[in-house]
Amino acid sequence: MKKILLLCLPCLATAAPFTAFRDGETFTYRVGFAIFTHAGDITIAAHDQKLGGLDVVSVTTDTKSRGIVRGLYAFDNQAEVVIEKSSGRMMRVKESGADPKRATDTEMVFDYKARQAHYTDRVRTERTTDIPIPEGNPVDLISALVQTRDWNLKPGEKRDLLVQFGRDFYPLSIYADSYEEVRTPLGTYRTLLLIPRMEKDPKGLFKKGGEIKVWISQDASNLPVKMQLKLGFGSATLSLSNYKSAPPKNDGSK
């Protein structure tokens, strides 16, 4: 599930403060796939940290298959992305996990002065390499999709992005499509539908006619309450089933 989603890892096109997640926020999504309404769960959590004197946010994503699907396909995946808060730049992304086919253990570290990213694959070591970073500031898919809640797009508007997946970078545009009512395990929301598209030289799932959709609630929370990935052999739907808001900050007042 998450590996399919990671076919598209967008990033903001220009340096800007990272506001996708608040310190302590946790999102849990129920994953439905094909005929299975609850094939797995994805939990996304964010925590502010200090790294080399910089203020960063660590975003972890834990994906597990469950129930009948787990009996057929035991999938466990953990990922962490570390992003500098002031610039929105992804500094490091790690992914590890296992499925019936093979294990995963990769890491990418970004050097923006040299405009290179060092990609390490500890399972398929021959894939370890240095990769030029195109213009832009990469950030992972999950963070980019959640970041859209602060964009305040209106139907007909779009934002252009850079996409990173594995060892590759791609251009991407996210279009605001229309307002829709969406039902989730947490309730019914009025939402804005956003659709990422790769308009030039489509690659990956876009080349095969795949599609990603994201629904952002149009209330004070602006939560990404639903995501959907459509492929030729079926659709995976992520519905927000639990949400933990960031705890109130202690400003020292009495």
matplotlib code that plots the C-alpha trace (Angstrom):
import matplotlib.pyplot as plt

x = [0.0, 2.6, 5.0, 2.3, 1.7, 5.4, 5.4, 4.8, 6.8, 6.2, 8.1, 7.6, 9.1, 10.6, 12.0, 9.3, 8.6, 7.3, 3.8, 2.3, 2.4, 2.1, 4.3, 2.5, -0.1, -1.0, -3.2, -4.5, -5.9, -8.0, -6.9, -9.4, -8.3, -10.4, -13.1, -11.4, -12.8, -10.1, -7.0, -4.5, -3.7, -1.3, -0.3, 1.5, 3.0, 5.0, 7.5, 9.6, 13.3, 16.8, 19.3, 22.7, 21.3, 18.5, 14.8, 13.4, 10.3, 10.4, 7.5, 7.1, 4.8, 3.9, 2.0, 0.7, -1.7, -4.3, -7.0, -7.5, -5.2, -2.4, -2.9, -2.4, 0.2, 2.0, 3.2, 5.1, 6.8, 8.3, 9.5, 10.9, 11.5, 13.4, 12.5, 14.1, 11.2, 12.5, 13.1, 10.8, 13.9, 13.9, 17.2, 16.9, 14.4, 14.7, 12.5, 12.6, 10.2, 9.4, 6.9, 6.7, 8.9, 11.8, 13.0, 13.5, 16.3, 17.1, 18.2, 18.6, 20.6, 20.4, 23.3, 21.9, 25.2, 26.5, 23.0, 23.4, 21.6, 23.4, 21.1, 22.0, 20.3, 21.4, 19.5, 20.3, 23.7, 24.4, 21.7, 23.7, 24.7, 24.9, 22.1, 22.0, 19.2, 17.1, 16.0, 13.5, 13.3, 12.2, 9.7, 7.9, 4.5, 2.7, 4.0, 3.3, -0.3, -0.9, 0.8, -2.0, -4.3, -2.4, -2.5, -6.1, -6.5, -9.8, -11.3, -9.4, -6.2, -3.0, 0.5, 3.6, 5.9, 9.0, 8.5, 11.1, 10.7, 13.6, 16.5, 14.4, 12.9, 9.8, 7.7, 4.2, 1.2, -1.6, -4.9, -7.9, -10.8, -14.1, -15.9, -17.3, -19.0, -17.0, -17.9, -15.1, -15.1, -14.8, -17.9, -19.0, -17.0, -17.3, -14.0, -11.9, -10.7, -7.1, -5.6, -1.9, -1.0, 2.3, 1.7, 5.0, 6.6, 4.5, 6.3, 5.5, 1.8, 1.0, 2.4, 0.1, -3.0, -3.0, -4.4, -4.1, -6.8, -6.8, -9.8, -9.1, -11.8, -13.1, -13.3, -10.9, -8.9, -8.3, -7.6, -6.7, -9.7, -9.3, -6.8, -7.2, -4.8, -6.3, -4.5, -5.4, -5.9, -7.8, -8.1, -6.6, -8.6, -7.3, -10.0, -9.1, -10.2, -8.4, -6.8, -4.8, -4.3, -1.2, -1.2, -1.5, 1.8, 2.7, 3.5, 4.5, 1.5, -0.5]
y = [0.0, 2.6, 1.4, 2.1, 5.5, 6.3, 6.2, 9.9, 11.8, 15.5, 18.5, 22.2, 24.0, 26.9, 27.2, 28.0, 27.2, 23.7, 23.8, 20.5, 19.0, 20.4, 19.0, 16.0, 15.5, 11.9, 10.8, 7.2, 6.1, 2.9, 1.5, -0.2, -2.1, -3.7, -5.8, -5.4, -2.4, -2.6, -4.1, -2.2, 0.9, 3.8, 5.9, 9.2, 11.1, 14.3, 15.5, 18.6, 18.0, 19.6, 18.3, 19.9, 23.1, 23.2, 23.1, 20.1, 18.0, 14.2, 12.6, 8.9, 6.6, 3.1, 0.9, -2.6, -4.9, -6.6, -9.2, -11.5, -9.4, -9.9, -13.6, -13.3, -10.5, -9.7, -6.1, -4.0, -0.7, 2.1, 5.4, 8.6, 11.9, 14.8, 18.2, 21.6, 23.7, 27.1, 26.2, 23.1, 21.2, 17.4, 16.6, 12.8, 10.1, 6.4, 3.5, -0.1, -3.0, -6.4, -8.2, -11.7, -10.7, -8.8, -6.6, -2.9, -0.8, 2.5, 6.0, 9.3, 12.2, 15.6, 18.0, 21.2, 23.0, 20.3, 19.8, 16.1, 13.4, 10.3, 7.2, 4.1, 0.7, -1.8, -4.7, -4.1, -2.5, -2.1, 0.7, 2.9, 6.1, 9.9, 11.7, 15.3, 17.3, 19.3, 22.8, 22.6, 21.3, 17.7, 16.5, 13.2, 12.4, 12.2, 15.6, 17.2, 16.0, 17.1, 20.4, 21.2, 22.0, 25.3, 26.2, 27.5, 26.5, 27.2, 25.0, 25.7, 26.6, 24.5, 24.4, 23.0, 20.6, 18.5, 14.7, 12.4, 8.6, 6.3, 7.6, 9.7, 13.2, 14.2, 17.4, 17.3, 19.7, 19.5, 20.7, 21.9, 20.1, 20.6, 20.7, 17.3, 15.8, 12.9, 10.3, 8.9, 6.8, 10.2, 11.7, 13.6, 16.5, 19.2, 18.9, 20.2, 17.5, 17.8, 15.8, 15.5, 15.1, 14.6, 16.6, 16.1, 12.7, 10.8, 8.1, 5.4, 5.0, 8.1, 6.5, 3.5, 5.7, 5.7, 8.6, 10.0, 12.1, 13.9, 15.4, 18.3, 19.2, 22.8, 23.7, 25.1, 21.9, 21.5, 17.8, 15.5, 13.2, 10.9, 9.9, 7.5, 5.7, 4.3, 1.7, -0.6, -3.6, -1.7, 1.3, 1.9, 4.3, 5.9, 7.2, 9.1, 6.9, 8.6, 12.0, 13.4, 17.1, 18.9, 19.6, 23.3, 25.0, 26.3, 30.0, 30.3, 32.4, 31.6]
z = [0.0, 1.1, -1.6, -4.2, -2.7, -2.7, -6.5, -6.1, -3.6, -4.2, -2.9, -2.7, -5.7, -3.7, -0.2, 2.3, 6.0, 6.5, 8.1, 7.0, 10.5, 14.0, 16.7, 18.2, 15.5, 14.6, 11.7, 11.3, 8.0, 7.3, 4.0, 1.7, -1.3, -4.0, -2.2, 1.2, 3.2, 5.9, 4.2, 6.5, 8.5, 8.0, 11.0, 10.4, 13.4, 13.6, 16.3, 16.4, 17.1, 17.1, 14.6, 14.4, 15.9, 13.4, 14.1, 12.2, 12.2, 12.0, 10.2, 10.7, 8.6, 9.8, 7.4, 8.1, 6.3, 8.5, 8.6, 5.6, 3.5, 6.1, 5.8, 2.1, 2.1, 5.3, 4.7, 7.2, 6.3, 8.4, 7.0, 8.5, 6.8, 8.5, 7.2, 8.1, 9.4, 8.3, 4.6, 4.1, 2.8, 3.3, 4.9, 5.2, 4.3, 5.5, 4.7, 5.9, 5.9, 4.6, 2.5, 1.0, -1.9, -0.4, 2.4, 2.1, 3.7, 2.0, 3.0, 1.1, 2.6, 0.8, 0.3, -1.0, -1.3, -3.6, -5.0, -4.6, -2.7, -1.5, -1.9, 0.0, -0.6, 2.0, 0.4, -3.2, -2.7, -6.4, -6.4, -4.0, -5.7, -5.7, -7.5, -8.7, -7.1, -9.6, -8.8, -5.9, -2.4, -2.1, 0.5, 0.8, -0.6, 2.7, 4.0, 0.6, 0.6, 4.1, 3.3, 0.8, 3.7, 4.1, 0.4, 0.3, -3.3, -5.1, -7.9, -11.1, -9.4, -9.3, -7.8, -9.6, -7.6, -8.0, -7.4, -5.9, -5.8, -4.9, -7.0, -9.4, -9.5, -11.6, -12.2, -10.8, -10.7, -8.1, -9.3, -7.2, -8.9, -7.0, -3.7, -2.5, 0.5, 1.9, 4.5, 6.8, 10.0, 11.8, 10.1, 7.0, 5.7, 3.0, 1.2, -1.7, -4.1, -5.2, -8.1, -8.7, -12.4, -14.3, -17.5, -19.3, -20.0, -17.4, -15.5, -13.0, -12.2, -14.3, -17.4, -16.8, -16.4, -12.6, -10.6, -7.1, -5.3, -2.0, -0.2, 2.2, 4.8, 4.4, 8.1, 10.7, 10.8, 7.0, 7.6, 4.7, 5.4, 2.4, -0.2, -3.1, -5.5, -8.7, -10.7, -13.5, -11.1, -8.4, -6.1, -2.7, -0.5, 2.7, 5.0, 8.2, 11.1, 14.0, 14.6, 17.5, 17.4, 18.4, 22.2, 23.1, 23.6, 27.1, 26.7, 30.3, 31.2, 34.3]

ax = plt.figure().add_subplot(projection="3d")
ax.plot(x, y, z, "-o")
ax.set_aspect("equal")
plt.show()
